Amino acid sequence: MTLILGTNDTQRGFTLLELLLVLGIAAMMAMLIGPGISSLDSPGFNAQVREATGLLNHARRMAVVQGGTTRVEFIVNPPDAGNSNGPAEPEADDPSVVGRWVSVETALAFTDSTGRQSPVHEQLSIEFYPEGGSSGGTLEFSQDSRRLKLSIDPFSGRVERLDENDE
């Protein structure tokens, strides 16, 4: 028996097939994870839109139940924006205001029932009436590349969230 030292029949490294397989798996993972990373700021935006929807629906119910006009105020660029820790409470001297939505880095535009659109720079009020109607219109919330609209029916006061495809 003769042993030959120094020869090695095994080669070290990866085959082309192994490299392509690993790259394919990495590409599939990137496709699944990528959209989630690009919308990390979305939860804050979505929470603000949900808050606005909740305030509008609450004001509508309160108008019908109490038999009087109620309002929701939308405040953009509040003077103490750095100190905002959630929704502002309505002042005690105005019982018709049932809630205030305060912008946190979200732009707001309003389209009235005649179709005229204008950006909201300071404050906007939406009114709800005891018979179920409202001042109506469409609120457009935008933050970076995100846009979402809430439509308020002037006859029924119903609040409907419009997707970008529903326009």
Buried (B, 14 or more C-beta within 10 A) or exposed (E): EEEEEEEEEEEEEEEEEEEEEEEEEEEEEEEEEEEEEEEEEEEEBBEBBEBBBBBBBBBBBBBBEEEEBBBBBBBBBBEEEEEEEEBBEBEEEEEBBBBBBBBBEBBBBBBEBEEEEEEBEEEBEBBBBBEBBBBBBBBBBBBEEBBBBBBBBBEEBBBEEBEEEEE
